[in-house]
Amino acid sequence: MLFRLAARISRTSLRRRRSCREFGGLPTVRRYRKGLGWSQERVAPMARFGRTYIGGVERGERNVSLITIVRLARAMTIPASDLLRDAET
């Protein structure tokens, strides 16, 4: 029983990491941020996040919610739909 539970947790964790990389890897955040000539230090307080959190989002280490995407988009003055659309492709 304990083995099955550990296996299920491991599969869930793997799925979460995979989905973070596929979507949260959000190279689009980095691309838009760099296109603006902004550093992570500049975007972070505008989006009300820490600099390390922004880096984690860009690298796909964070599980990104829709609220997070909206806050990042507003901070960079771009439509949130651009981040979502770019993540789909």
C-alpha positions in Angstrom: 0.0 0.0 0.0 2.8 2.4 0.9 4.6 1.6 -2.3 1.4 2.4 -4.4 1.0 5.7 -2.6 4.6 6.6 -3.2 4.3 5.6 -6.9 1.2 7.7 -7.3 2.8 10.7 -5.6 5.9 10.3 -7.9 3.7 10.1 -11.0 1.8 13.2 -9.9 5.0 15.0 -9.2 6.4 14.0 -12.6 3.2 15.2 -14.4 3.4 18.5 -12.5 7.1 19.0 -13.4 6.3 18.1 -17.1 3.4 20.5 -17.2 5.5 23.3 -15.6 8.1 22.8 -18.3 5.7 22.7 -21.1 3.7 25.7 -20.0 5.5 27.3 -17.1 8.9 27.0 -18.8 7.3 30.2 -20.1 10.2 31.2 -22.3 7.6 33.7 -23.5 8.0 35.5 -20.1 11.7 35.8 -20.6 11.4 36.8 -24.2 8.9 39.6 -23.5 10.9 40.7 -20.5 14.2 40.8 -22.4 12.4 42.5 -25.3 11.4 45.3 -22.9 15.0 45.4 -21.8 13.9 44.7 -18.2 15.7 42.6 -15.6 14.0 40.1 -13.3 14.6 42.6 -10.5 12.5 45.1 -12.3 9.6 42.9 -13.2 9.3 41.1 -9.8 8.1 44.0 -7.6 5.7 45.2 -10.4 4.1 41.7 -10.5 4.4 41.4 -6.7 6.8 38.4 -6.8 10.3 37.8 -5.7 13.1 37.8 -8.3 13.8 34.2 -7.7 10.2 33.3 -8.4 10.3 35.0 -11.8 13.5 33.0 -12.6 11.7 29.8 -11.5 8.8 30.6 -13.8 11.1 31.3 -16.7 12.9 28.0 -16.2 9.7 26.0 -15.7 10.4 25.2 -12.0 7.2 26.8 -10.8 3.6 25.6 -11.2 2.1 28.7 -12.7 -1.5 29.7 -12.0 -3.7 31.8 -14.2 -3.5 34.6 -11.6 0.3 34.5 -11.9 0.1 34.8 -15.6 -2.2 37.8 -15.4 0.1 39.5 -12.8 3.1 38.9 -15.0 1.4 40.2 -18.1 0.1 43.3 -16.3 3.6 44.0 -15.0 5.0 43.9 -18.5 1.9 45.7 -20.0 1.1 42.9 -22.4 -2.2 40.9 -22.8 -2.2 37.7 -20.7 -3.6 36.0 -23.8 -0.2 36.5 -25.5 1.6 34.4 -22.8 -1.1 31.7 -23.1 -1.1 31.7 -26.9 2.7 31.5 -27.1 2.7 28.6 -24.5 0.3 26.6 -26.7 2.6 26.5 -29.7 
